[in-house]
Amino acid sequence: MRDYALNQALSRGEYGIVYFLRRVTRNWKSKRRIASLGNFDDYMLRDIGVTRDEVQWAAGLPLTVNAAVALEERALRRRQSGRLE
């Protein structure tokens, strides 16, 4: 019974293959949306609050990282430090 409960917990928890595949799929979609920001001009990117370098950096992240979250955190740190674009 213990093995059954452990296997159920692993398959339903964050260590299951389904969770991993969902996370990679979500990160892939996020990376595609971030890459599409590269088509925006610098004025639009500045209006959004990110730089072209930040967009390129986020688009190059591996699929194990959510590019949208990473881009948001990096842009926020830049703005908080007072650096100009």
Secondary structure, 3 states (H helix, E strand, C coil): CHHHHHHHHHHHCCCCHHHHHHHHHHHHHHHHHHHHHHHCCHHHHHHHCCCHHHHHHHHCCCCCCCHHHHHHHHHHHHHHHCCCC
